Amino acid sequence: MVRFVRTLQHRVTPQGRDFYALSIPPQVAEALGLKAGGSVDIIVAPVKKGKFEVILKAASSELS
């Protein structure tokens, strides 16, 4: 397990969409198969009262 703390950057694009950026350590990027950078899905799910699980996974190439 790699524990890291980073600042999540947020901005709104000219089209009005939310854009988030998170710097992740090289070890995490490599484990996700993102050797040259790329997009990740950030999934936040409640586990139990007051606790959340955060999952990072390489994003699919499809845009929502």
N, C-alpha and C positions, 0 to 999 in steps of 0.2 A: 504494500500500500504506500502511495506517495501522498503526503499531506502538503498542501500548499495554500497560500492565501494570495489572492489577486484582486485587483479592483476591476469591477465590471463597468465598462464604458457604454453609455447609452446616448444615442442621438436619433433624430427623426430625419429621414431622407426628404429631399424636395418633393417627392410624391406622397409624403405623409405617412410613410411606413416606419415602424420602429427598427432600429439597427443596433445590435449589441456586439461588443468586442470584448474578448477575454483572452489575456495572454496565459498560455499554459506552459509548464516546464517541458523541455525537450524529451524527457523520459515518457511523459504522458502522450505527447504528440506521436512519438515513435510507436508506442503501444497501440495507438489508434490508427496506425498506418498513414500518418500525415507527415512524412519526412520533409516535404517542401511546403508545409503549411496547408491550410484549407479550412473548410467550414465544419463545425460540429453541431450536433443537436444537443441541447441542454434540456434534460428532462427532470423536473422537480416533482416528486410524488410524496404525499404524506405516508408515513410508516405507522406512526401511532401518535396519540395526542401530543402536540407540540414538537414532534420530530419529523424531519423530512429526509428523503434520500435524493441525492443529486447524481444523475447519470450523464456522462459525456459519451457520445458515440459519433463516429464519422458520419457526416450528413450525406444523404443521398443527393444525386445530381439534380433531382427534380426540384423546382421552385414551387412554393405553396402559393 
